[in-house]
Amino acid sequence: MMYEQPQYEIENSVIAPGIAYASFLISLIVWIA
């Protein structure tokens, strides 16, 4: 239990900016095209 909590926190802090970066790249590609 003590070990799973930090792992989930790390995944959350990596996935959230990843989604934002992906949406930014998609909007950039759409703007160029």
mmCIF entry with sequence, helices, sheets and N, C-alpha, C, O atoms, coordinates in Angstrom:
data_MODEL
# 
_entry.id   MODEL 
# 
_entity.id                         1 
_entity.type                       polymer 
_entity.pdbx_number_of_molecules   1 
# 
_entity_poly.entity_id                      1 
_entity_poly.type                           'polypeptide(L)' 
_entity_poly.nstd_linkage                   no 
_entity_poly.nstd_monomer                   no 
_entity_poly.pdbx_seq_one_letter_code       MMYEQPQYEIENSVIAPGIAYASFLISLIVWIA 
_entity_poly.pdbx_seq_one_letter_code_can   MMYEQPQYEIENSVIAPGIAYASFLISLIVWIA 
_entity_poly.pdbx_strand_id                 A 
# 
loop_
_entity_poly_seq.entity_id 
_entity_poly_seq.num 
_entity_poly_seq.mon_id 
_entity_poly_seq.hetero 
1 1  MET n 
1 2  MET n 
1 3  TYR n 
1 4  GLU n 
1 5  GLN n 
1 6  PRO n 
1 7  GLN n 
1 8  TYR n 
1 9  GLU n 
1 10 ILE n 
1 11 GLU n 
1 12 ASN n 
1 13 SER n 
1 14 VAL n 
1 15 ILE n 
1 16 ALA n 
1 17 PRO n 
1 18 GLY n 
1 19 ILE n 
1 20 ALA n 
1 21 TYR n 
1 22 ALA n 
1 23 SER n 
1 24 PHE n 
1 25 LEU n 
1 26 ILE n 
1 27 SER n 
1 28 LEU n 
1 29 ILE n 
1 30 VAL n 
1 31 TRP n 
1 32 ILE n 
1 33 ALA n 
# 
_struct_asym.id          A 
_struct_asym.entity_id   1 
# 
_struct_conf.conf_type_id            HELX_P 
_struct_conf.id                      HELX_P1 
_struct_conf.pdbx_PDB_helix_id       AA1 
_struct_conf.beg_label_comp_id       GLU 
_struct_conf.beg_label_asym_id       A 
_struct_conf.beg_label_seq_id        4 
_struct_conf.pdbx_beg_PDB_ins_code   ? 
_struct_conf.end_label_comp_id       ILE 
_struct_conf.end_label_asym_id       A 
_struct_conf.end_label_seq_id        32 
_struct_conf.pdbx_end_PDB_ins_code   ? 
_struct_conf.beg_auth_comp_id        GLU 
_struct_conf.beg_auth_asym_id        A 
_struct_conf.beg_auth_seq_id         4 
_struct_conf.end_auth_comp_id        ILE 
_struct_conf.end_auth_asym_id        A 
_struct_conf.end_auth_seq_id         32 
_struct_conf.pdbx_PDB_helix_class    1 
_struct_conf.details                 ? 
_struct_conf.pdbx_PDB_helix_length   29 
# 
_struct_conf_type.id          HELX_P 
_struct_conf_type.criteria    ? 
_struct_conf_type.reference   ? 
# 
loop_
_atom_site.group_PDB 
_atom_site.id 
_atom_site.type_symbol 
_atom_site.label_atom_id 
_atom_site.label_alt_id 
_atom_site.label_comp_id 
_atom_site.label_asym_id 
_atom_site.label_entity_id 
_atom_site.label_seq_id 
_atom_site.pdbx_PDB_ins_code 
_atom_site.Cartn_x 
_atom_site.Cartn_y 
_atom_site.Cartn_z 
_atom_site.occupancy 
_atom_site.B_iso_or_equiv 
_atom_site.pdbx_formal_charge 
_atom_site.auth_seq_id 
_atom_site.auth_comp_id 
_atom_site.auth_asym_id 
_atom_site.auth_atom_id 
_atom_site.pdbx_PDB_model_num 
ATOM 1   N N  . MET A 1 1  ? 0.828  -1.202 0.000   1.00 0.00 ? 1  MET A N  1 
ATOM 2   C CA . MET A 1 1  ? 0.000  0.000  0.000   1.00 0.00 ? 1  MET A CA 1 
ATOM 3   C C  . MET A 1 1  ? 0.869  1.261  0.000   1.00 0.00 ? 1  MET A C  1 
ATOM 4   O O  . MET A 1 1  ? 0.634  2.194  -0.768  1.00 0.00 ? 1  MET A O  1 
ATOM 5   N N  . MET A 1 2  ? 1.879  1.267  0.879   1.00 0.00 ? 2  MET A N  1 
ATOM 6   C CA . MET A 1 2  ? 2.750  2.440  0.962   1.00 0.00 ? 2  MET A CA 1 
ATOM 7   C C  . MET A 1 2  ? 3.535  2.613  -0.340  1.00 0.00 ? 2  MET A C  1 
ATOM 8   O O  . MET A 1 2  ? 3.899  3.730  -0.708  1.00 0.00 ? 2  MET A O  1 
ATOM 9   N N  . TYR A 1 3  ? 3.789  1.519  -1.022  1.00 0.00 ? 3  TYR A N  1 
ATOM 10  C CA . TYR A 1 3  ? 4.609  1.591  -2.246  1.00 0.00 ? 3  TYR A CA 1 
ATOM 11  C C  . TYR A 1 3  ? 3.758  1.956  -3.464  1.00 0.00 ? 3  TYR A C  1 
ATOM 12  O O  . TYR A 1 3  ? 4.232  2.611  -4.392  1.00 0.00 ? 3  TYR A O  1 
ATOM 13  N N  . GLU A 1 4  ? 2.477  1.515  -3.445  1.00 0.00 ? 4  GLU A N  1 
ATOM 14  C CA . GLU A 1 4  ? 1.634  1.773  -4.611  1.00 0.00 ? 4  GLU A CA 1 
ATOM 15  C C  . GLU A 1 4  ? 1.234  3.244  -4.726  1.00 0.00 ? 4  GLU A C  1 
ATOM 16  O O  . GLU A 1 4  ? 1.049  3.755  -5.831  1.00 0.00 ? 4  GLU A O  1 
ATOM 17  N N  . GLN A 1 5  ? 1.103  3.912  -3.605  1.00 0.00 ? 5  GLN A N  1 
ATOM 18  C CA . GLN A 1 5  ? 0.647  5.307  -3.635  1.00 0.00 ? 5  GLN A CA 1 
ATOM 19  C C  . GLN A 1 5  ? 1.610  6.221  -4.392  1.00 0.00 ? 5  GLN A C  1 
ATOM 20  O O  . GLN A 1 5  ? 1.164  6.946  -5.282  1.00 0.00 ? 5  GLN A O  1 
ATOM 21  N N  . PRO A 1 6  ? 2.925  6.220  -4.077  1.00 0.00 ? 6  PRO A N  1 
ATOM 22  C CA . PRO A 1 6  ? 3.837  7.091  -4.815  1.00 0.00 ? 6  PRO A CA 1 
ATOM 23  C C  . PRO A 1 6  ? 3.893  6.724  -6.293  1.00 0.00 ? 6  PRO A C  1 
ATOM 24  O O  . PRO A 1 6  ? 4.024  7.605  -7.142  1.00 0.00 ? 6  PRO A O  1 
ATOM 25  N N  . GLN A 1 7  ? 3.797  5.443  -6.608  1.00 0.00 ? 7  GLN A N  1 
ATOM 26  C CA . GLN A 1 7  ? 3.838  5.024  -8.011  1.00 0.00 ? 7  GLN A CA 1 
ATOM 27  C C  . GLN A 1 7  ? 2.663  5.635  -8.779  1.00 0.00 ? 7  GLN A C  1 
ATOM 28  O O  . GLN A 1 7  ? 2.822  6.091  -9.911  1.00 0.00 ? 7  GLN A O  1 
ATOM 29  N N  . TYR A 1 8  ? 1.484  5.638  -8.151  1.00 0.00 ? 8  TYR A N  1 
ATOM 30  C CA . TYR A 1 8  ? 0.308  6.220  -8.787  1.00 0.00 ? 8  TYR A CA 1 
ATOM 31  C C  . TYR A 1 8  ? 0.490  7.725  -8.954  1.00 0.00 ? 8  TYR A C  1 
ATOM 32  O O  . TYR A 1 8  ? 0.097  8.301  -9.968  1.00 0.00 ? 8  TYR A O  1 
ATOM 33  N N  . GLU A 1 9  ? 1.094  8.354  -7.942  1.00 0.00 ? 9  GLU A N  1 
ATOM 34  C CA . GLU A 1 9  ? 1.325  9.796  -8.018  1.00 0.00 ? 9  GLU A CA 1 
ATOM 35  C C  . GLU A 1 9  ? 2.267  10.123 -9.168  1.00 0.00 ? 9  GLU A C  1 
ATOM 36  O O  . GLU A 1 9  ? 2.054  11.088 -9.901  1.00 0.00 ? 9  GLU A O  1 
ATOM 37  N N  . ILE A 1 10 ? 3.312  9.310  -9.321  1.00 0.00 ? 10 ILE A N  1 
ATOM 38  C CA . ILE A 1 10 ? 4.269  9.563  -10.405 1.00 0.00 ? 10 ILE A CA 1 
ATOM 39  C C  . ILE A 1 10 ? 3.584  9.380  -11.759 1.00 0.00 ? 10 ILE A C  1 
ATOM 40  O O  . ILE A 1 10 ? 3.778  10.191 -12.665 1.00 0.00 ? 10 ILE A O  1 
ATOM 41  N N  . GLU A 1 11 ? 2.792  8.330  -11.901 1.00 0.00 ? 11 GLU A N  1 
ATOM 42  C CA . GLU A 1 11 ? 2.096  8.111  -13.168 1.00 0.00 ? 11 GLU A CA 1 
ATOM 43  C C  . GLU A 1 11 ? 1.164  9.271  -13.479 1.00 0.00 ? 11 GLU A C  1 
ATOM 44  O O  . GLU A 1 11 ? 1.077  9.711  -14.625 1.00 0.00 ? 11 GLU A O  1 
ATOM 45  N N  . ASN A 1 12 ? 0.469  9.765  -12.465 1.00 0.00 ? 12 ASN A N  1 
ATOM 46  C CA . ASN A 1 12 ? -0.474 10.863 -12.665 1.00 0.00 ? 12 ASN A CA 1 
ATOM 47  C C  . ASN A 1 12 ? 0.268  12.129 -13.107 1.00 0.00 ? 12 ASN A C  1 
ATOM 48  O O  . ASN A 1 12 ? -0.205 12.852 -13.984 1.00 0.00 ? 12 ASN A O  1 
ATOM 49  N N  . SER A 1 13 ? 1.426  12.394 -12.501 1.00 0.00 ? 13 SER A N  1 
ATOM 50  C CA . SER A 1 13 ? 2.164  13.613 -12.826 1.00 0.00 ? 13 SER A CA 1 
ATOM 51  C C  . SER A 1 13 ? 2.805  13.504 -14.203 1.00 0.00 ? 13 SER A C  1 
ATOM 52  O O  . SER A 1 13 ? 3.192  14.518 -14.783 1.00 0.00 ? 13 SER A O  1 
ATOM 53  N N  . VAL A 1 14 ? 2.922  12.290 -14.734 1.00 0.00 ? 14 VAL A N  1 
ATOM 54  C CA . VAL A 1 14 ? 3.500  12.121 -16.072 1.00 0.00 ? 14 VAL A CA 1 
ATOM 55  C C  . VAL A 1 14 ? 2.416  12.120 -17.142 1.00 0.00 ? 14 VAL A C  1 
ATOM 56  O O  . VAL A 1 14 ? 2.612  12.659 -18.231 1.00 0.00 ? 14 VAL A O  1 
ATOM 57  N N  . ILE A 1 15 ? 1.271  11.514 -16.830 1.00 0.00 ? 15 ILE A N  1 
ATOM 58  C CA . ILE A 1 15 ? 0.203  11.381 -17.828 1.00 0.00 ? 15 ILE A CA 1 
ATOM 59  C C  . ILE A 1 15 ? -0.465 12.735 -18.090 1.00 0.00 ? 15 ILE A C  1 
ATOM 60  O O  . ILE A 1 15 ? -0.749 13.072 -19.240 1.00 0.00 ? 15 ILE A O  1 
ATOM 61  N N  . ALA A 1 16 ? -0.714 13.503 -17.045 1.00 0.00 ? 16 ALA A N  1 
ATOM 62  C CA . ALA A 1 16 ? -1.441 14.766 -17.210 1.00 0.00 ? 16 ALA A CA 1 
ATOM 63  C C  . ALA A 1 16 ? -0.706 15.728 -18.161 1.00 0.00 ? 16 ALA A C  1 
ATOM 64  O O  . ALA A 1 16 ? -1.323 16.217 -19.108 1.00 0.00 ? 16 ALA A O  1 
ATOM 65  N N  . PRO A 1 17 ? 0.595  16.019 -17.943 1.00 0.00 ? 17 PRO A N  1 
ATOM 66  C CA . PRO A 1 17 ? 1.304  16.888 -18.891 1.00 0.00 ? 17 PRO A CA 1 
ATOM 67  C C  . PRO A 1 17 ? 1.427  16.240 -20.269 1.00 0.00 ? 17 PRO A C  1 
ATOM 68  O O  . PRO A 1 17 ? 1.475  16.945 -21.277 1.00 0.00 ? 17 PRO A O  1 
ATOM 69  N N  . GLY A 1 18 ? 1.478  14.928 -20.326 1.00 0.00 ? 18 GLY A N  1 
ATOM 70  C CA . GLY A 1 18 ? 1.563  14.239 -21.618 1.00 0.00 ? 18 GLY A CA 1 
ATOM 71  C C  . GLY A 1 18 ? 0.324  14.496 -22.458 1.00 0.00 ? 18 GLY A C  1 
ATOM 72  O O  . GLY A 1 18 ? 0.426  14.715 -23.665 1.00 0.00 ? 18 GLY A O  1 
ATOM 73  N N  . ILE A 1 19 ? -0.851 14.470 -21.828 1.00 0.00 ? 19 ILE A N  1 
ATOM 74  C CA . ILE A 1 19 ? -2.095 14.744 -22.552 1.00 0.00 ? 19 ILE A CA 1 
ATOM 75  C C  . ILE A 1 19 ? -2.108 16.193 -23.039 1.00 0.00 ? 19 ILE A C  1 
ATOM 76  O O  . ILE A 1 19 ? -2.515 16.468 -24.167 1.00 0.00 ? 19 ILE A O  1 
ATOM 77  N N  . ALA A 1 20 ? -1.666 17.106 -22.196 1.00 0.00 ? 20 ALA A N  1 
ATOM 78  C CA . ALA A 1 20 ? -1.636 18.515 -22.584 1.00 0.00 ? 20 ALA A CA 1 
ATOM 79  C C  . ALA A 1 20 ? -0.672 18.728 -23.747 1.00 0.00 ? 20 ALA A C  1 
ATOM 80  O O  . ALA A 1 20 ? -0.973 19.472 -24.681 1.00 0.00 ? 20 ALA A O  1 
ATOM 81  N N  . TYR A 1 21 ? 0.491  18.073 -23.688 1.00 0.00 ? 21 TYR A N  1 
ATOM 82  C CA . TYR A 1 21 ? 1.483  18.212 -24.761 1.00 0.00 ? 21 TYR A CA 1 
ATOM 83  C C  . TYR A 1 21 ? 0.963  17.603 -26.053 1.00 0.00 ? 21 TYR A C  1 
ATOM 84  O O  . TYR A 1 21 ? 1.185  18.148 -27.134 1.00 0.00 ? 21 TYR A O  1 
ATOM 85  N N  . ALA A 1 22 ? 0.261  16.455 -25.941 1.00 0.00 ? 22 ALA A N  1 
ATOM 86  C CA . ALA A 1 22 ? -0.286 15.807 -27.131 1.00 0.00 ? 22 ALA A CA 1 
ATOM 87  C C  . ALA A 1 22 ? -1.348 16.689 -27.785 1.00 0.00 ? 22 ALA A C  1 
ATOM 88  O O  . ALA A 1 22 ? -1.365 16.828 -29.008 1.00 0.00 ? 22 ALA A O  1 
ATOM 89  N N  . SER A 1 23 ? -2.221 17.275 -26.997 1.00 0.00 ? 23 SER A N  1 
ATOM 90  C CA . SER A 1 23 ? -3.266 18.137 -27.548 1.00 0.00 ? 23 SER A CA 1 
ATOM 91  C C  . SER A 1 23 ? -2.643 19.384 -28.179 1.00 0.00 ? 23 SER A C  1 
ATOM 92  O O  . SER A 1 23 ? -3.153 19.900 -29.174 1.00 0.00 ? 23 SER A O  1 
ATOM 93  N N  . PHE A 1 24 ? -1.536 19.869 -27.597 1.00 0.00 ? 24 PHE A N  1 
ATOM 94  C CA . PHE A 1 24 ? -0.843 21.020 -28.166 1.00 0.00 ? 24 PHE A CA 1 
ATOM 95  C C  . PHE A 1 24 ? -0.239 20.663 -29.517 1.00 0.00 ? 24 PHE A C  1 
ATOM 96  O O  . PHE A 1 24 ? -0.316 21.451 -30.460 1.00 0.00 ? 24 PHE A O  1 
ATOM 97  N N  . LEU A 1 25 ? 0.360  19.481 -29.616 1.00 0.00 ? 25 LEU A N  1 
ATOM 98  C CA . LEU A 1 25 ? 0.951  19.048 -30.887 1.00 0.00 ? 25 LEU A CA 1 
ATOM 99  C C  . LEU A 1 25 ? -0.136 18.881 -31.944 1.00 0.00 ? 25 LEU A C  1 
ATOM 100 O O  . LEU A 1 25 ? 0.056  19.255 -33.101 1.00 0.00 ? 25 LEU A O  1 
ATOM 101 N N  . ILE A 1 26 ? -1.277 18.319 -31.546 1.00 0.00 ? 26 ILE A N  1 
ATOM 102 C CA . ILE A 1 26 ? -2.365 18.119 -32.511 1.00 0.00 ? 26 ILE A CA 1 
ATOM 103 C C  . ILE A 1 26 ? -2.867 19.460 -33.029 1.00 0.00 ? 26 ILE A C  1 
ATOM 104 O O  . ILE A 1 26 ? -3.075 19.616 -34.233 1.00 0.00 ? 26 ILE A O  1 
ATOM 105 N N  . SER A 1 27 ? -3.062 20.417 -32.150 1.00 0.00 ? 27 SER A N  1 
ATOM 106 C CA . SER A 1 27 ? -3.545 21.733 -32.578 1.00 0.00 ? 27 SER A CA 1 
ATOM 107 C C  . SER A 1 27 ? -2.503 22.422 -33.457 1.00 0.00 ? 27 SER A C  1 
ATOM 108 O O  . SER A 1 27 ? -2.858 23.147 -34.386 1.00 0.00 ? 27 SER A O  1 
ATOM 109 N N  . LEU A 1 28 ? -1.224 22.201 -33.168 1.00 0.00 ? 28 LEU A N  1 
ATOM 110 C CA . LEU A 1 28 ? -0.159 22.793 -33.981 1.00 0.00 ? 28 LEU A CA 1 
ATOM 111 C C  . LEU A 1 28 ? -0.162 22.189 -35.384 1.00 0.00 ? 28 LEU A C  1 
ATOM 112 O O  . LEU A 1 28 ? -0.018 22.909 -36.372 1.00 0.00 ? 28 LEU A O  1 
ATOM 113 N N  . ILE A 1 29 ? -0.326 20.865 -35.473 1.00 0.00 ? 29 ILE A N  1 
ATOM 114 C CA . ILE A 1 29 ? -0.369 20.202 -36.779 1.00 0.00 ? 29 ILE A CA 1 
ATOM 115 C C  . ILE A 1 29 ? -1.586 20.685 -37.566 1.00 0.00 ? 29 ILE A C  1 
ATOM 116 O O  . ILE A 1 29 ? -1.490 20.935 -38.768 1.00 0.00 ? 29 ILE A O  1 
ATOM 117 N N  . VAL A 1 30 ? -2.722 20.816 -36.896 1.00 0.00 ? 30 VAL A N  1 
ATOM 118 C CA . VAL A 1 30 ? -3.936 21.275 -37.576 1.00 0.00 ? 30 VAL A CA 1 
ATOM 119 C C  . VAL A 1 30 ? -3.746 22.713 -38.059 1.00 0.00 ? 30 VAL A C  1 
ATOM 120 O O  . VAL A 1 30 ? -4.219 23.071 -39.138 1.00 0.00 ? 30 VAL A O  1 
ATOM 121 N N  . TRP A 1 31 ? -3.057 23.537 -37.271 1.00 0.00 ? 31 TRP A N  1 
ATOM 122 C CA . TRP A 1 31 ? -2.840 24.937 -37.650 1.00 0.00 ? 31 TRP A CA 1 
ATOM 123 C C  . TRP A 1 31 ? -1.910 25.023 -38.861 1.00 0.00 ? 31 TRP A C  1 
ATOM 124 O O  . TRP A 1 31 ? -2.110 25.858 -39.744 1.00 0.00 ? 31 TRP A O  1 
ATOM 125 N N  . ILE A 1 32 ? -0.893 24.157 -38.899 1.00 0.00 ? 32 ILE A N  1 
ATOM 126 C CA . ILE A 1 32 ? 0.032  24.169 -40.041 1.00 0.00 ? 32 ILE A CA 1 
ATOM 127 C C  . ILE A 1 32 ? -0.678 23.645 -41.289 1.00 0.00 ? 32 ILE A C  1 
ATOM 128 O O  . ILE A 1 32 ? -0.526 24.212 -42.371 1.00 0.00 ? 32 ILE A O  1 
ATOM 129 N N  . ALA A 1 33 ? -1.449 22.571 -41.145 1.00 0.00 ? 33 ALA A N  1 
ATOM 130 C CA . ALA A 1 33 ? -2.124 21.973 -42.292 1.00 0.00 ? 33 ALA A CA 1 
ATOM 131 C C  . ALA A 1 33 ? -3.352 22.827 -42.675 1.00 0.00 ? 33 ALA A C  1 
ATOM 132 O O  . ALA A 1 33 ? -4.064 22.494 -43.623 1.00 0.00 ? 33 ALA A O  1 
# 
